[in-house]
Amino acid sequence: MGNVILIFICLMLGVILQKIKVFPKNGHVTLNQFVIYISLPALSLYFIPKVVMRSELLFPLCTSWIGFILAYVFFTLLGRWLGWSKKLIGCLILTGGLGNTAFIGFPVVEALFGKQGLKTAIVLDQAGTFVVMATLGILVATTHSASLKDSGASVILKRVFTFPPFVAFLIGAAMNVSGFDFTEDIQEVIMNICRTTAPVALVAVGMQLKIDRKSKYWNSLYIGLFFKLILMPAIIFTLYKVILGGKGLETNVSLIEASMGPMVTAAVLASAYGLKPKLAGMMIGVGIPVSFITLDFWYWLILNY
């Protein structure tokens, strides 16, 4: 419950800072850069070396990858049909394809499935959602923000391989393979940096959040949230439960995590790359509260199927 309260407090603090103008006009850009260059690399360096792969975790490991690929196909095809810009498509792929599987997902899963469920959720988030964001997410952000002159393969690859979270992910993956990890003192320092991710990111989102009833993004918001909260969980449910006959804790945790609201750091990534920051903020500001309603339905369905 503390995490849920913190979400709304940090979002409101961001909105207040936006109103009273004590920060520079583009102060949220600095906060976004802090998350991108400091907080997210710390997450990779702390968690990736600790990921342990097991065959029974196949469903959790695949959930975020499947969801993101579905988002890419759905929003790319729909965007081309409706004549959307690359930046709009990129924004919805990131915020509609990546769920809040840690900051909200962890306490929700622990409340529903206990400590064993939480262990599964951690693997899903760190080896699934976070890795997808650090690889495919960065690739989508780069390609959809690039102008025609900056869209060459060499330019895009350079941006991806010099992006701090991705560099940190590669270092973390190498540490995992080699069995190396930092000393306990260094891990504690890194963990303290990791704890800045959610509060700073949420304040940055709040500083950009404008729920304008006349906004041109409402239709895009409805489509994005329909995909994230209804369509994606429905596809994952059908695949895991109906087609593959999945049962047990790993399957149920995967389905609950698939139905989480949009990922805060995905909105920060979209904003940092200029992919419709206002829409990205609305996806978080509206999507997270609405997700608590849709989660009830998916939990009921999981228990009664």
ZADO-1210 file (C-alpha; in nm, 4 decimals, padded with zeros to 6 digits):
<atoms>
<atom x="00.0000" y="00.0000" z="00.0000" code="MET" pos="1"/>
<atom x="00.2931" y="00.2318" z="00.0683" code="GLY" pos="2"/>
<atom x="00.4019" y="00.2118" z="-00.2953" code="ASN" pos="3"/>
<atom x="00.0540" y="00.3050" z="-00.4159" code="VAL" pos="4"/>
<atom x="00.0467" y="00.6069" z="-00.1821" code="ILE" pos="5"/>
<atom x="00.3950" y="00.7097" z="-00.2957" code="LEU" pos="6"/>
<atom x="00.2844" y="00.7019" z="-00.6612" code="ILE" pos="7"/>
<atom x="00.0087" y="00.9548" z="-00.6052" code="PHE" pos="8"/>
<atom x="00.2154" y="01.1727" z="-00.3705" code="ILE" pos="9"/>
<atom x="00.5042" y="01.1968" z="-00.6193" code="CYS" pos="10"/>
<atom x="00.2712" y="01.2617" z="-00.9126" code="LEU" pos="11"/>
<atom x="00.0968" y="01.5369" z="-00.7156" code="MET" pos="12"/>
<atom x="00.4305" y="01.6880" z="-00.6112" code="LEU" pos="13"/>
<atom x="00.5243" y="01.7039" z="-00.9783" code="GLY" pos="14"/>
<atom x="00.1955" y="01.8728" z="-01.0637" code="VAL" pos="15"/>
<atom x="00.2447" y="02.1233" z="-00.7796" code="ILE" pos="16"/>
<atom x="00.5993" y="02.2028" z="-00.8962" code="LEU" pos="17"/>
<atom x="00.4566" y="02.2561" z="-01.2437" code="GLN" pos="18"/>
<atom x="00.2041" y="02.5074" z="-01.1067" code="LYS" pos="19"/>
<atom x="00.4212" y="02.7076" z="-00.8682" code="ILE" pos="20"/>
<atom x="00.7101" y="02.7265" z="-01.1170" code="LYS" pos="21"/>
<atom x="00.9969" y="02.6965" z="-00.8664" code="VAL" pos="22"/>
<atom x="01.1790" y="02.4705" z="-01.1138" code="PHE" pos="23"/>
<atom x="01.3046" y="02.5947" z="-01.4501" code="PRO" pos="24"/>
<atom x="01.0498" y="02.5582" z="-01.7286" code="LYS" pos="25"/>
<atom x="01.2116" y="02.2365" z="-01.8545" code="ASN" pos="26"/>
<atom x="01.3114" y="02.1123" z="-01.5103" code="GLY" pos="27"/>
<atom x="01.1545" y="01.7738" z="-01.5816" code="HIS" pos="28"/>
<atom x="01.4215" y="01.7189" z="-01.8492" code="VAL" pos="29"/>
<atom x="01.6916" y="01.7225" z="-01.5807" code="THR" pos="30"/>
<atom x="01.4968" y="01.4730" z="-01.3706" code="LEU" pos="31"/>
<atom x="01.4473" y="01.2508" z="-01.6763" code="ASN" pos="32"/>
<atom x="01.8207" y="01.2593" z="-01.7421" code="GLN" pos="33"/>
<atom x="01.8923" y="01.1664" z="-01.3804" code="PHE" pos="34"/>
<atom x="01.6736" y="00.8571" z="-01.4161" code="VAL" pos="35"/>
<atom x="01.8239" y="00.7647" z="-01.7533" code="ILE" pos="36"/>
<atom x="02.1903" y="00.8240" z="-01.6675" code="TYR" pos="37"/>
<atom x="02.2022" y="00.7258" z="-01.2991" code="ILE" pos="38"/>
<atom x="01.8976" y="00.5387" z="-01.1626" code="SER" pos="39"/>
<atom x="01.8359" y="00.2919" z="-01.4463" code="LEU" pos="40"/>
<atom x="02.2029" y="00.1880" z="-01.4863" code="PRO" pos="41"/>
<atom x="02.2103" y="00.1248" z="-01.1099" code="ALA" pos="42"/>
<atom x="01.9116" y="-00.1093" z="-01.1433" code="LEU" pos="43"/>
<atom x="02.0944" y="-00.3132" z="-01.4078" code="SER" pos="44"/>
<atom x="02.4142" y="-00.3337" z="-01.2050" code="LEU" pos="45"/>
<atom x="02.2272" y="-00.4451" z="-00.8940" code="TYR" pos="46"/>
<atom x="01.9666" y="-00.6896" z="-01.0254" code="PHE" pos="47"/>
<atom x="02.0930" y="-00.8425" z="-01.3515" code="ILE" pos="48"/>
<atom x="02.3903" y="-01.0249" z="-01.1901" code="PRO" pos="49"/>
<atom x="02.1445" y="-01.1914" z="-00.9493" code="LYS" pos="50"/>
<atom x="01.8967" y="-01.3293" z="-01.2056" code="VAL" pos="51"/>
<atom x="01.8763" y="-01.7100" z="-01.1948" code="VAL" pos="52"/>
<atom x="01.7095" y="-01.8846" z="-01.4890" code="MET" pos="53"/>
<atom x="01.4903" y="-02.1929" z="-01.4289" code="ARG" pos="54"/>
<atom x="01.2757" y="-02.3898" z="-01.6745" code="SER" pos="55"/>
<atom x="00.9559" y="-02.3363" z="-01.4715" code="GLU" pos="56"/>
<atom x="01.0023" y="-01.9600" z="-01.5142" code="LEU" pos="57"/>
<atom x="00.9526" y="-01.9793" z="-01.8919" code="LEU" pos="58"/>
<atom x="00.6061" y="-01.8181" z="-01.8789" code="PHE" pos="59"/>
<atom x="00.7172" y="-01.5241" z="-01.6588" code="PRO" pos="60"/>
<atom x="01.0310" y="-01.4713" z="-01.8671" code="LEU" pos="61"/>
<atom x="00.8349" y="-01.4563" z="-02.1932" code="CYS" pos="62"/>
<atom x="00.5457" y="-01.2390" z="-02.0732" code="THR" pos="63"/>
<atom x="00.7056" y="-00.8952" z="-02.1173" code="SER" pos="64"/>
<atom x="00.8716" y="-00.9923" z="-02.4453" code="TRP" pos="65"/>
<atom x="00.5433" y="-01.1154" z="-02.5913" code="ILE" pos="66"/>
<atom x="00.3583" y="-00.8060" z="-02.4666" code="GLY" pos="67"/>
<atom x="00.6095" y="-00.5645" z="-02.6154" code="PHE" pos="68"/>
<atom x="00.6171" y="-00.7422" z="-02.9522" code="ILE" pos="69"/>
<atom x="00.2361" y="-00.7408" z="-02.9588" code="LEU" pos="70"/>
<atom x="00.2412" y="-00.3668" z="-02.8847" code="ALA" pos="71"/>
<atom x="00.4909" y="-00.3048" z="-03.1623" code="TYR" pos="72"/>
<atom x="00.2811" y="-00.4915" z="-03.4198" code="VAL" pos="73"/>
<atom x="-00.0522" y="-00.3487" z="-03.3002" code="PHE" pos="74"/>
<atom x="00.0474" y="00.0182" z="-03.2822" code="PHE" pos="75"/>
<atom x="00.2647" y="00.0089" z="-03.5942" code="THR" pos="76"/>
<atom x="-00.0127" y="-00.1371" z="-03.8107" code="LEU" pos="77"/>
<atom x="-00.2857" y="00.0782" z="-03.6543" code="LEU" pos="78"/>
<atom x="-00.0671" y="00.3892" z="-03.6725" code="GLY" pos="79"/>
<atom x="00.0048" y="00.3400" z="-04.0404" code="ARG" pos="80"/>
<atom x="-00.3649" y="00.2856" z="-04.1106" code="TRP" pos="81"/>
<atom x="-00.4662" y="00.5995" z="-03.9169" code="LEU" pos="82"/>
<atom x="-00.1757" y="00.8097" z="-04.0418" code="GLY" pos="83"/>
<atom x="-00.0104" y="00.8597" z="-03.7020" code="TRP" pos="84"/>
<atom x="00.3350" y="01.0115" z="-03.6715" code="SER" pos="85"/>
<atom x="00.6358" y="00.7952" z="-03.5820" code="LYS" pos="86"/>
<atom x="00.6624" y="00.9729" z="-03.2469" code="LYS" pos="87"/>
<atom x="00.3014" y="00.8948" z="-03.1556" code="LEU" pos="88"/>
<atom x="00.3454" y="00.5304" z="-03.2536" code="ILE" pos="89"/>
<atom x="00.6695" y="00.5097" z="-03.0558" code="GLY" pos="90"/>
<atom x="00.5102" y="00.6632" z="-02.7468" code="CYS" pos="91"/>
<atom x="00.2258" y="00.4100" z="-02.7460" code="LEU" pos="92"/>
<atom x="00.4577" y="00.1145" z="-02.8124" code="ILE" pos="93"/>
<atom x="00.6651" y="00.2077" z="-02.5069" code="LEU" pos="94"/>
<atom x="00.3848" y="00.2993" z="-02.2666" code="THR" pos="95"/>
<atom x="00.1394" y="00.0391" z="-02.3971" code="GLY" pos="96"/>
<atom x="00.3936" y="-00.2403" z="-02.4315" code="GLY" pos="97"/>
<atom x="00.5703" y="-00.2144" z="-02.0946" code="LEU" pos="98"/>
<atom x="00.3899" y="-00.2680" z="-01.7652" code="GLY" pos="99"/>
<atom x="00.4592" y="-00.1446" z="-01.4128" code="ASN" pos="100"/>
<atom x="00.5688" y="-00.4928" z="-01.3066" code="THR" pos="101"/>
<atom x="00.7929" y="-00.3782" z="-01.0194" code="ALA" pos="102"/>
<atom x="00.6797" y="-00.0646" z="-00.8383" code="PHE" pos="103"/>
<atom x="00.3124" y="-00.1647" z="-00.8419" code="ILE" pos="104"/>
<atom x="00.3495" y="-00.5256" z="-00.9524" code="GLY" pos="105"/>
<atom x="00.5603" y="-00.6429" z="-00.6577" code="PHE" pos="106"/>
<atom x="00.3265" y="-00.5327" z="-00.3751" code="PRO" pos="107"/>
<atom x="00.0165" y="-00.6478" z="-00.5674" code="VAL" pos="108"/>
<atom x="00.1638" y="-00.9918" z="-00.6408" code="VAL" pos="109"/>
<atom x="00.2867" y="-01.0322" z="-00.2837" code="GLU" pos="110"/>
<atom x="-00.0585" y="-00.9433" z="-00.1514" code="ALA" pos="111"/>
<atom x="-00.2287" y="-01.1917" z="-00.3852" code="LEU" pos="112"/>
<atom x="00.0219" y="-01.4789" z="-00.3966" code="PHE" pos="113"/>
<atom x="00.2597" y="-01.4324" z="-00.1014" code="GLY" pos="114"/>
<atom x="00.6405" y="-01.4478" z="-00.0922" code="LYS" pos="115"/>
<atom x="00.6646" y="-01.7284" z="-00.3498" code="GLN" pos="116"/>
<atom x="00.4659" y="-01.5213" z="-00.5955" code="GLY" pos="117"/>
<atom x="00.6946" y="-01.2247" z="-00.5296" code="LEU" pos="118"/>
<atom x="01.0024" y="-01.4327" z="-00.6231" code="LYS" pos="119"/>
<atom x="00.8416" y="-01.5111" z="-00.9591" code="THR" pos="120"/>
<atom x="00.7463" y="-01.1454" z="-01.0093" code="ALA" pos="121"/>
<atom x="01.1056" y="-01.0338" z="-00.9494" code="ILE" pos="122"/>
<atom x="01.2335" y="-01.2656" z="-01.2230" code="VAL" pos="123"/>
<atom x="00.9566" y="-01.1494" z="-01.4592" code="LEU" pos="124"/>
<atom x="01.0479" y="-00.7859" z="-01.3971" code="ASP" pos="125"/>
<atom x="01.4282" y="-00.8067" z="-01.4003" code="GLN" pos="126"/>
<atom x="01.4836" y="-01.0703" z="-01.6709" code="ALA" pos="127"/>
<atom x="01.1714" y="-00.9684" z="-01.8607" code="GLY" pos="128"/>
<atom x="01.0356" y="-00.6139" z="-01.8377" code="THR" pos="129"/>
<atom x="01.3610" y="-00.4389" z="-01.7508" code="PHE" pos="130"/>
<atom x="01.5643" y="-00.6233" z="-02.0148" code="VAL" pos="131"/>
<atom x="01.2975" y="-00.5490" z="-02.2779" code="VAL" pos="132"/>
<atom x="01.3117" y="-00.1788" z="-02.1878" code="MET" pos="133"/>
<atom x="01.6932" y="-00.1778" z="-02.1947" code="ALA" pos="134"/>
<atom x="01.7053" y="-00.3427" z="-02.5388" code="THR" pos="135"/>
<atom x="01.3918" y="-00.3294" z="-02.7542" code="LEU" pos="136"/>
<atom x="01.2599" y="-00.0226" z="-02.5694" code="GLY" pos="137"/>
<atom x="01.5734" y="00.1780" z="-02.6371" code="ILE" pos="138"/>
<atom x="01.5734" y="00.0614" z="-02.9984" code="LEU" pos="139"/>
<atom x="01.2120" y="00.1749" z="-03.0472" code="VAL" pos="140"/>
<atom x="01.2800" y="00.5090" z="-02.8745" code="ALA" pos="141"/>
<atom x="01.5815" y="00.5685" z="-03.0975" code="THR" pos="142"/>
<atom x="01.4217" y="00.4696" z="-03.4280" code="THR" pos="143"/>
<atom x="01.0944" y="00.6515" z="-03.3678" code="HIS" pos="144"/>
<atom x="01.2568" y="00.9759" z="-03.2539" code="SER" pos="145"/>
<atom x="01.5161" y="00.9928" z="-03.5322" code="ALA" pos="146"/>
<atom x="01.4690" y="01.2262" z="-03.8263" code="SER" pos="147"/>
<atom x="01.5280" y="01.0922" z="-04.1760" code="LEU" pos="148"/>
<atom x="01.8905" y="01.2090" z="-04.1773" code="LYS" pos="149"/>
<atom x="01.9516" y="01.0434" z="-03.8394" code="ASP" pos="150"/>
<atom x="01.7789" y="00.7125" z="-03.9166" code="SER" pos="151"/>
<atom x="02.0767" y="00.5266" z="-04.0655" code="GLY" pos="152"/>
<atom x="02.1698" y="00.1922" z="-03.9116" code="ALA" pos="153"/>
<atom x="02.5111" y="00.3133" z="-03.7901" code="SER" pos="154"/>
<atom x="02.3606" y="00.6199" z="-03.6179" code="VAL" pos="155"/>
<atom x="02.0888" y="00.4142" z="-03.4490" code="ILE" pos="156"/>
<atom x="02.3314" y="00.1446" z="-03.3335" code="LEU" pos="157"/>
<atom x="02.5647" y="00.4097" z="-03.1938" code="LYS" pos="158"/>
<atom x="02.2793" y="00.5632" z="-02.9941" code="ARG" pos="159"/>
<atom x="02.1714" y="00.2252" z="-02.8590" code="VAL" pos="160"/>
<atom x="02.5220" y="00.1074" z="-02.7618" code="PHE" pos="161"/>
<atom x="02.6104" y="00.4377" z="-02.5958" code="THR" pos="162"/>
<atom x="02.2832" y="00.4583" z="-02.4007" code="PHE" pos="163"/>
<atom x="02.3793" y="00.4284" z="-02.0300" code="PRO" pos="164"/>
<atom x="02.1082" y="00.1787" z="-01.9209" code="PRO" pos="165"/>
<atom x="02.1981" y="-00.0509" z="-02.2108" code="PHE" pos="166"/>
<atom x="02.5712" y="-00.0282" z="-02.1358" code="VAL" pos="167"/>
<atom x="02.4968" y="-00.1087" z="-01.7703" code="ALA" pos="168"/>
<atom x="02.2757" y="-00.3993" z="-01.8806" code="PHE" pos="169"/>
<atom x="02.5619" y="-00.5456" z="-02.0863" code="LEU" pos="170"/>
<atom x="02.7960" y="-00.5120" z="-01.7878" code="ILE" pos="171"/>
<atom x="02.5362" y="-00.6738" z="-01.5604" code="GLY" pos="172"/>
<atom x="02.4821" y="-00.9596" z="-01.8074" code="ALA" pos="173"/>
<atom x="02.8579" y="-01.0203" z="-01.8263" code="ALA" pos="174"/>
<atom x="02.8713" y="-01.0257" z="-01.4454" code="MET" pos="175"/>
<atom x="02.5853" y="-01.2763" z="-01.4377" code="ASN" pos="176"/>
<atom x="02.7540" y="-01.5113" z="-01.6843" code="VAL" pos="177"/>
<atom x="03.0876" y="-01.4902" z="-01.5024" code="SER" pos="178"/>
<atom x="02.9301" y="-01.5356" z="-01.1584" code="GLY" pos="179"/>
<atom x="03.0754" y="-01.2062" z="-01.0335" code="PHE" pos="180"/>
<atom x="02.8944" y="-00.9572" z="-00.8113" code="ASP" pos="181"/>
<atom x="02.9919" y="-00.6502" z="-00.6107" code="PHE" pos="182"/>
<atom x="03.0775" y="-00.6625" z="-00.2418" code="THR" pos="183"/>
<atom x="02.7920" y="-00.6113" z="00.0042" code="GLU" pos="184"/>
<atom x="02.8987" y="-00.2531" z="00.0787" code="ASP" pos="185"/>
<atom x="02.8992" y="-00.1597" z="-00.2916" code="ILE" pos="186"/>
<atom x="02.5663" y="-00.3369" z="-00.3442" code="GLN" pos="187"/>
<atom x="02.4147" y="-00.1318" z="-00.0616" code="GLU" pos="188"/>
<atom x="02.5334" y="00.1902" z="-00.2242" code="VAL" pos="189"/>
<atom x="02.3933" y="00.0834" z="-00.5624" code="ILE" pos="190"/>
<atom x="02.0615" y="-00.0188" z="-00.4025" code="MET" pos="191"/>
<atom x="02.0276" y="00.3256" z="-00.2452" code="ASN" pos="192"/>
<atom x="02.0688" y="00.4777" z="-00.5906" code="ILE" pos="193"/>
<atom x="01.8097" y="00.2333" z="-00.7284" code="CYS" pos="194"/>
<atom x="01.5562" y="00.3621" z="-00.4766" code="ARG" pos="195"/>
<atom x="01.5630" y="00.7037" z="-00.6445" code="THR" pos="196"/>
<atom x="01.4157" y="00.5636" z="-00.9669" code="THR" pos="197"/>
<atom x="01.0450" y="00.5647" z="-00.8870" code="ALA" pos="198"/>
<atom x="01.0192" y="00.8924" z="-00.6876" code="PRO" pos="199"/>
<atom x="01.2282" y="01.0974" z="-00.9320" code="VAL" pos="200"/>
<atom x="01.0589" y="00.9453" z="-01.2377" code="ALA" pos="201"/>
<atom x="00.7113" y="01.0030" z="-01.0945" code="LEU" pos="202"/>
<atom x="00.7853" y="01.3664" z="-01.0035" code="VAL" pos="203"/>
<atom x="00.9158" y="01.4180" z="-01.3591" code="ALA" pos="204"/>
<atom x="00.5962" y="01.2667" z="-01.5003" code="VAL" pos="205"/>
<atom x="00.3863" y="01.4871" z="-01.2700" code="GLY" pos="206"/>
<atom x="00.5702" y="01.7987" z="-01.3903" code="MET" pos="207"/>
<atom x="00.4560" y="01.7150" z="-01.7450" code="GLN" pos="208"/>
<atom x="00.1102" y="01.5847" z="-01.6575" code="LEU" pos="209"/>
<atom x="-00.1734" y="01.7935" z="-01.7953" code="LYS" pos="210"/>
<atom x="-00.5163" y="01.6313" z="-01.7947" code="ILE" pos="211"/>
<atom x="-00.6678" y="01.8713" z="-02.0458" code="ASP" pos="212"/>
<atom x="-01.0281" y="01.7816" z="-02.1322" code="ARG" pos="213"/>
<atom x="-00.9706" y="01.9374" z="-02.4740" code="LYS" pos="214"/>
<atom x="-00.6419" y="01.7565" z="-02.5332" code="SER" pos="215"/>
<atom x="-00.5884" y="01.6139" z="-02.8805" code="LYS" pos="216"/>
<atom x="-00.4477" y="01.2962" z="-02.7226" code="TYR" pos="217"/>
<atom x="-00.7650" y="01.1544" z="-02.5637" code="TRP" pos="218"/>
<atom x="-00.8409" y="00.9167" z="-02.8518" code="ASN" pos="219"/>
<atom x="-00.4806" y="00.7940" z="-02.8528" code="SER" pos="220"/>
<atom x="-00.4986" y="00.7542" z="-02.4740" code="LEU" pos="221"/>
<atom x="-00.8150" y="00.5427" z="-02.4956" code="TYR" pos="222"/>
<atom x="-00.6565" y="00.3177" z="-02.7574" code="ILE" pos="223"/>
<atom x="-00.3306" y="00.2881" z="-02.5629" code="GLY" pos="224"/>
<atom x="-00.5036" y="00.1966" z="-02.2364" code="LEU" pos="225"/>
<atom x="-00.7440" y="-00.0411" z="-02.4110" code="PHE" pos="226"/>
<atom x="-00.4455" y="-00.2295" z="-02.5463" code="PHE" pos="227"/>
<atom x="-00.2455" y="-00.2237" z="-02.2212" code="LYS" pos="228"/>
<atom x="-00.5232" y="-00.3045" z="-01.9741" code="LEU" pos="229"/>
<atom x="-00.7646" y="-00.5154" z="-02.1814" code="ILE" pos="230"/>
<atom x="-00.6267" y="-00.6509" z="-02.5088" code="LEU" pos="231"/>
<atom x="-00.2752" y="-00.7503" z="-02.3997" code="MET" pos="232"/>
<atom x="-00.3888" y="-00.9371" z="-02.0849" code="PRO" pos="233"/>
<atom x="-00.6618" y="-01.1068" z="-02.2889" code="ALA" pos="234"/>
<atom x="-00.4080" y="-01.2330" z="-02.5443" code="ILE" pos="235"/>
<atom x="-00.1644" y="-01.3492" z="-02.2732" code="ILE" pos="236"/>
<atom x="-00.4503" y="-01.5213" z="-02.0866" code="PHE" pos="237"/>
<atom x="-00.5678" y="-01.6992" z="-02.4019" code="THR" pos="238"/>
<atom x="-00.2141" y="-01.8081" z="-02.4906" code="LEU" pos="239"/>
<atom x="-00.1054" y="-01.9229" z="-02.1452" code="TYR" pos="240"/>
<atom x="-00.4297" y="-02.0633" z="-02.0022" code="LYS" pos="241"/>
<atom x="-00.6388" y="-02.1721" z="-02.3005" code="VAL" pos="242"/>
<atom x="-00.3863" y="-02.2729" z="-02.5666" code="ILE" pos="243"/>
<atom x="-00.0876" y="-02.3884" z="-02.3573" code="LEU" pos="244"/>
<atom x="-00.2914" y="-02.5071" z="-02.0592" code="GLY" pos="245"/>
<atom x="-00.0725" y="-02.3275" z="-01.8061" code="GLY" pos="246"/>
<atom x="-00.1517" y="-02.3768" z="-01.4387" code="LYS" pos="247"/>
<atom x="00.0030" y="-02.2900" z="-01.1071" code="GLY" pos="248"/>
<atom x="00.1754" y="-01.9957" z="-00.9467" code="LEU" pos="249"/>
<atom x="00.4114" y="-01.8996" z="-01.2335" code="GLU" pos="250"/>
<atom x="00.1227" y="-01.8772" z="-01.4821" code="THR" pos="251"/>
<atom x="-00.1033" y="-01.6793" z="-01.2485" code="ASN" pos="252"/>
<atom x="00.1692" y="-01.4300" z="-01.1549" code="VAL" pos="253"/>
<atom x="00.2510" y="-01.3825" z="-01.5241" code="SER" pos="254"/>
<atom x="-00.1121" y="-01.3017" z="-01.6023" code="LEU" pos="255"/>
<atom x="-00.1460" y="-01.0521" z="-01.3170" code="ILE" pos="256"/>
<atom x="00.1789" y="-00.8796" z="-01.4185" code="GLU" pos="257"/>
<atom x="00.0614" y="-00.8646" z="-01.7812" code="ALA" pos="258"/>
<atom x="-00.2428" y="-00.6650" z="-01.6669" code="SER" pos="259"/>
<atom x="-00.0452" y="-00.3967" z="-01.4779" code="MET" pos="260"/>
<atom x="-00.0725" y="-00.0307" z="-01.5762" code="GLY" pos="261"/>
<atom x="00.1926" y="00.1424" z="-01.7908" code="PRO" pos="262"/>
<atom x="00.5558" y="00.1472" z="-01.6746" code="MET" pos="263"/>
<atom x="00.6691" y="00.4799" z="-01.5290" code="VAL" pos="264"/>
<atom x="01.0234" y="00.4545" z="-01.6661" code="THR" pos="265"/>
<atom x="00.8840" y="00.3776" z="-02.0122" code="ALA" pos="266"/>
<atom x="00.7077" y="00.7154" z="-01.9978" code="ALA" pos="267"/>
<atom x="01.0350" y="00.8775" z="-01.8904" code="VAL" pos="268"/>
<atom x="01.2138" y="00.7088" z="-02.1811" code="LEU" pos="269"/>
<atom x="00.9474" y="00.8323" z="-02.4238" code="ALA" pos="270"/>
<atom x="00.9739" y="01.1840" z="-02.2830" code="SER" pos="271"/>
<atom x="01.3552" y="01.1838" z="-02.2967" code="ALA" pos="272"/>
<atom x="01.3393" y="01.0997" z="-02.6677" code="TYR" pos="273"/>
<atom x="01.0648" y="01.3522" z="-02.7453" code="GLY" pos="274"/>
<atom x="00.7995" y="01.0885" z="-02.8125" code="LEU" pos="275"/>
<atom x="00.4843" y="01.2828" z="-02.7226" code="LYS" pos="276"/>
<atom x="00.5716" y="01.3559" z="-02.3547" code="PRO" pos="277"/>
<atom x="00.2217" y="01.4855" z="-02.2746" code="LYS" pos="278"/>
<atom x="00.0592" y="01.1636" z="-02.3945" code="LEU" pos="279"/>
<atom x="00.3203" y="00.9566" z="-02.2094" code="ALA" pos="280"/>
<atom x="00.2335" y="01.1444" z="-01.8897" code="GLY" pos="281"/>
<atom x="-00.1384" y="01.0883" z="-01.9450" code="MET" pos="282"/>
<atom x="-00.0806" y="00.7159" z="-01.9973" code="MET" pos="283"/>
<atom x="00.0732" y="00.7046" z="-01.6478" code="ILE" pos="284"/>
<atom x="-00.1545" y="00.9548" z="-01.4742" code="GLY" pos="285"/>
<atom x="-00.4764" y="00.7960" z="-01.6042" code="VAL" pos="286"/>
<atom x="-00.3587" y="00.4396" z="-01.6693" code="GLY" pos="287"/>
<atom x="-00.2296" y="00.3529" z="-01.3225" code="ILE" pos="288"/>
<atom x="-00.5518" y="00.4445" z="-01.1334" code="PRO" pos="289"/>
<atom x="-00.7691" y="00.2710" z="-01.3958" code="VAL" pos="290"/>
<atom x="-00.5508" y="-00.0413" z="-01.3780" code="SER" pos="291"/>
<atom x="-00.6608" y="-00.1047" z="-01.0180" code="PHE" pos="292"/>
<atom x="-01.0145" y="-00.1538" z="-01.1520" code="ILE" pos="293"/>
<atom x="-00.9199" y="-00.3813" z="-01.4433" code="THR" pos="294"/>
<atom x="-00.6845" y="-00.5836" z="-01.2190" code="LEU" pos="295"/>
<atom x="-00.9841" y="-00.6944" z="-01.0137" code="ASP" pos="296"/>
<atom x="-01.1454" y="-00.8430" z="-01.3225" code="PHE" pos="297"/>
<atom x="-00.8331" y="-01.0298" z="-01.4336" code="TRP" pos="298"/>
<atom x="-00.7751" y="-01.1691" z="-01.0839" code="TYR" pos="299"/>
<atom x="-01.1339" y="-01.2893" z="-01.0694" code="TRP" pos="300"/>
<atom x="-01.0974" y="-01.4543" z="-01.4106" code="LEU" pos="301"/>
<atom x="-00.7731" y="-01.6270" z="-01.3100" code="ILE" pos="302"/>
<atom x="-00.9335" y="-01.7702" z="-00.9941" code="LEU" pos="303"/>
<atom x="-01.2482" y="-01.8897" z="-01.1739" code="ASN" pos="304"/>
<atom x="-01.1083" y="-02.0289" z="-01.4996" code="TYR" pos="305"/>
</atoms>
